[in-house]
Amino acid sequence: MAQSDQDKWEQRYRENTDADPGPPSELLVSWLDRLPPGRALDLACGTGRNALYLAEQGYQVDAVDISVQALQRARRAATASGVSVNWVQCDLEHALPLARDYAVIVVTYYVDLPLLGRLQRHLAPGGFLLSEQHLRNAAAVSGPSNPAYRVAPGALARAVSDLHVHSIEENVYRDASGALRAVARLVAQRPPSTGSDSGSGGQPTVRSA
């Protein structure tokens, strides 16, 4: 990531002084009881909403973000919540300090499809990858206007071709504030090493606008 991009994120977190990281991803919450225990990775974690939630559920969490400001706030939130998270400051366009296989990997609102493909190798057998991204759509939706910060329909599933896709949702909806949003959500799993069924019970759930 260019230095100017990092500076942009640092400035954004300095200006937004809300100490609350906010609620975890609804996708993560809804799938929690189907995810294996163990170590989790939260990439582009921001102020730590998903990392904190996973730590509260008993996961050993590595959380990575480029922004020093965001990670400082995340550390304070972790201390206040009484949980431990390994916070890592790293530019995700460079080599990631990943030395473990993860039971759960979460990537929300950070678009890098080649990175998503590489993350398949960092899942433990039976591990899950969850991703939620802004979706390209012709409607006048809220969120980034630059298409580089959105994924095309079907792009998430294509990026993780080595995994079993349990669910892919591509929806346009109104959020609680009334804003129109276009979002893609993916849940995929690395097959267990035993070669047994991954537990999907059939074809992935596909929902689209």
N, C-alpha and C positions, 0 to 999 in steps of 0.2 A: 504494500500500500504506500502511495506517495506520502511524503512528510506533510504535505498540505492537507491530505485526507485525515491523517492522524491529528493534526492541529484542529481540524474542524470538529472532530469528535471530542477532543479535550475541551474546546470552547463550549460545545453543546452541553457537556456534563457540568461545566463550571456555571453556566447560566441557569440550568435547571437544578435548583437546589432542593427539590423534593427528596427527602431522605428515604422514603419508602420505595423499595424496589418494585412494588406492585405484585399482583397475583401471578402465579405460575401459568404457563400455557394450558389452556383447557384441553388441548390434545394430550399433553403429558398426564394431566390429572385423570382424564378418562381412561387412559391405558395403564395406569399405574399397577392395578392388581393383576395385570397379565405380563408384567415385566419381570425378568429374573433379578434376584438380588446380586449385590457385589459392588463393583466399581463403575462409576458413571463419569461421562465427559460432557461438559456443557461448553460448546464453542460459540464465540462471539457472545459471551455471557452478559455483557453490559453490567448493570448493577446487581446482577445475581439472582433474579427472581426464580429461575428454574434450578440453578445450582443450590440455592438455599432450601428449596422445596425437597429436592432429592436428598440432601443431607439430613433434613428433618425426618425423612422416611427411612433412614438408616444406611444410605449409600455412602461409600467413600468417593468423594467428588473431586475431580480436577476441573477447574473452570478457567477458560482462556479468553482474554480480550486484549485489544491493542491499547485501550485507554487506561492510563494510570489513574485518572480521576474516577472513572467508573469502578475500578478495582478497589480504590480506597474506600469508596462508599459501600461496596459489597462487603469488604472486610468488617466495617463498622456494623453493618446489618447482621453479619454472622455472629459477631461478638454479642450483640444485643439478643440474638436468638439462642445463644448457647450452643451453636453447632460449629463444626470444623470443616473447612473447605480449603483445598490447595489452590490458591489463586495464582495464575500464571499470566504475566504480561508478555504478549507475543503478537507480532504481525502475522496474521493468518496467511498472508501471501508468501511467507518464508517457511522454512522447515519447521514443523511442529515438534515440540518435545514430548512425543508420545512413545512411551516404552512399554505400554501394557495393553492387554486385551480388555475391552470394556464390555460389561453386561448391557449398558445403555449409553447411547450417544444421542445428544440433543443439539440440533442446529435450528435456530429460529431467526428469521429475518436477516440473514446474512447470505447473499447469493454468491456461490462459487461452486458451480456444478462439478468441475474437475476435482475439487477438494472433496466434495460429497462422495464421488466415486472412490477416491483414495481411502476414505474413512471405512469403507467396507472391510479393508484388511486389518483394521484395528478393533473389530468386533470379536469377542469371544464366541465360540460355537454356541448357537442359541441366543446370541445377543441381538438387541433391537436398536435400530436407528429411527429416530423420529425427527421430521423436519417440517417446519411451517414457514411459508414464504408468501410475499405479495405475488399475485397472479396477473399476468398480462391479460387485459380485457378491454374491449372497445367502449364499455360504459364509462361514464364520468364518475370514477371511484376515488375515494380518498387514498392517501398514501403517496409514495414517490411517483413523480411524473416521468422520471428517467427510466426507460425500459431496462436499463442495465441492472436496476435494483428490483426487477421482477422476473419471474420464471414463466416460460411459455407453457401452455397446456401440455401435459404429458412429460415435461422435462425432468421432473423429480424421479419418476419411475425409471426413465431411460438412464439416469445417472447412476442408479444402483442395480444394474442388470444382474449382478451376482447374488443378489439377495432375493428372498421370497417376500413379495409385496402383500401385506395383509390388508392394507387400506390405502386408497388414494382418493382424496376429496378435492374437488375444484369448484368452489362456490362463490357466488356473489350474494351478499346479504347485508342487512343493516345492523350495525352494532348497537350497543346500549345507548350511545349518544345520538343515534339516528343517522350516522354517516354510512354511506354505501361503501362496502369493502369487497375486494376480490382477493381470495386467499386460496392457496394450494396447501394441502396437508398430506403427509406421507408417513406411513408406519411400515417398516420393512424389517426382516429378520434374517440373520445368517443361519443356515440350517444347522441343527445340532450335529456334532461329529459322529454320532451313532448312525446317522443316515435315517433316523426315524422321522416321522411326519412332524413338521414344525408347528403343528397345532392350529393351522388355519381352518381346517375342515373344508377346504375347497378353494374356489377362486377368490381373489381379493375383492373387497368391497370397493366399488367405484361409484362416486357421486360427482356429478358435474352440474354446472349451472344450466 
